[in-house]
Amino acid sequence: MKDRILQLVKEYVHVEHRRNPWQPGERIDYAGRVYDEAEISNLVESALEFWLTAGHWTDEFESKLAKYIGVKYCSFVNSGSSANLLAFWALTSPLLKDRQLRRGDEVITVAAGFPTTVAPIVQYGASPMFIDVTIPQYNADVSQLEAALSPKTKAVMLAHTLGNPFDIGEVKAFCDKHNLWLIEDNCDALGSEYDGKKTGTFGDIATSSFYPAHHITTGEGGAVYTNDPLLHKIIRSLRDWGRDCICQSGKDNYCGHRFDSQFGDLPKGYDHKYVYSHFGFNLKATDMQAAIGVAQLSKLNSFTTKRRENFAYLKNALTDVQDKLILPEACPNSNPNWFGFLITCREDVSRERIVSYLEKNKVQTRMLFGGNMVKQPCINDVEHRIVGDLANTDRIMNDTFWIGVYPGMTQEMLAFMAERIIEAC
Ligand SMILES: Cc1ncc(COP(=O)(O)O)c(C=O)c1O
């Protein structure tokens, strides 16, 4: 019966999810889901199994994602923001002994970006220390790292902005020199490379988001990954209610010592399933989300090729307006898997004029998320420090926008966007 249902699902997808090619006058989104019957078949198969919580699809997704990135351990979670929360909170575990991050410690980051790269620092009670970024790379200005350092600095937490790797060589050397943790927010950069290796493999911990706009999607979803077995153990504990036990959902006594050990001041033999080494969360995703992810992962290489081609097309098409617009540049020694195409208007060009012209012509535009997080209402009463005046961050807040390069874009769509931008200049 399952085969019949899945056959019908395939037929349904061919009819109901068929898309006609884009026509001028139709909207061009900055991002979108790219999928076929494989994603929907997997989703229905997992729904028919009705396991619901993490199960065999989650195992498969986690191990395939870890293999793709080139890391030992991967944990699937319910969003990229949850992934950042977990990655940061892991550093606060008492199991890390003298390297445990504590309240009042400082974490170096940037203000030009997405709020939930910074949020866990604040939520825990540590202090963000903001450094500026460079244009047109839109990543941390590494020349400010030493100035940001204080005796309280314990970690660096940075995103690879819109897929463009930050200067990992310099940042890693700085972290190693001062014994600091490094968290890579890889949410916008799955598949990007630096020095021939995937981003997300350089830091102590890295994170992904699988929100529909991202490189692959599971609807809502995210991942936390590391090569360090202790950090992995802490991440799993914090993800799964803070428990000490490593049994998967629905499985008991995996270690064979469920009733014979001593923990804390609990009576000897207290059920290990209910022993808590942390005050944790529950940030797990469902098996149905993982089932979609398994199908998306098999498309990731072709998505990456398309994103790179789309980026190159736009860059080439806009070369003649470089006296009006600053075009994006990859970090040296990197091969980004671009999430979007960032543009900064030169002094005499109005962003408002270009963005409103594009939106009027149904080309969707985006800001670089929060622009300058230090100017956002949420910064009120939050203890933080900044290096210098964040001049480039302000410039981004005032003059920068981006358009999409997602794999669902055709050359006609890219040409239409480039023509409208040139007209607006
Ligand atoms: C750099 C960065 N980090 C974290 C996130 C959060 O991911 P999610 O929307 O899955 O919570 C995003 C979202 O787009 C992001 O761009």
The ligand as an SDF file (V2000), in Angstrom:
LIG
                    3D

 16 16  0  0  0  0  0  0  0  0999 V2000
   23.8180   34.3210    9.7670 C   0  0  0  0  0  0  0  0  0  0  0  0
   22.5460   33.7310   10.3230 C   0  0  0  0  0  0  0  0  0  0  0  0
   22.5860   33.1000   11.4980 N   0  0  0  0  0  0  0  0  0  0  0  0
   21.4770   32.5470   12.0350 C   0  0  0  0  0  0  0  0  0  0  0  0
   20.2700   32.5860   11.3850 C   0  0  0  0  0  0  0  0  0  0  0  0
   19.0590   31.9710   12.0280 C   0  0  0  0  0  0  0  0  0  0  0  0
   18.5420   30.8760   11.3470 O   0  0  0  0  0  0  0  0  0  0  0  0
   17.0080   30.4240   11.5430 P   0  0  0  0  0  0  0  0  0  0  0  0
   16.1740   31.3630   10.7720 O   0  0  0  0  0  0  0  0  0  0  0  0
   16.9540   29.0260   11.0290 O   0  0  0  0  0  0  0  0  0  0  0  0
   16.7240   30.5040   13.0030 O   0  0  0  0  0  0  0  0  0  0  0  0
   20.1860   33.2320   10.1570 C   0  0  0  0  0  0  0  0  0  0  0  0
   18.8850   33.2830    9.4520 C   0  0  0  0  0  0  0  0  0  0  0  0
   18.7520   33.5630    8.2970 O   0  0  0  0  0  0  0  0  0  0  0  0
   21.3450   33.8330    9.6080 C   0  0  0  0  0  0  0  0  0  0  0  0
   21.3160   34.4740    8.4270 O   0  0  0  0  0  0  0  0  0  0  0  0
  1  2  1  0
  2  3  1  0
  2 15  2  0
  3  4  2  0
  4  5  1  0
  5  6  1  0
  5 12  2  0
  6  7  1  0
  7  8  1  0
  8  9  2  0
  8 10  1  0
  8 11  1  0
 12 13  1  0
 12 15  1  0
 13 14  2  0
 15 16  1  0
M  END
$$$$
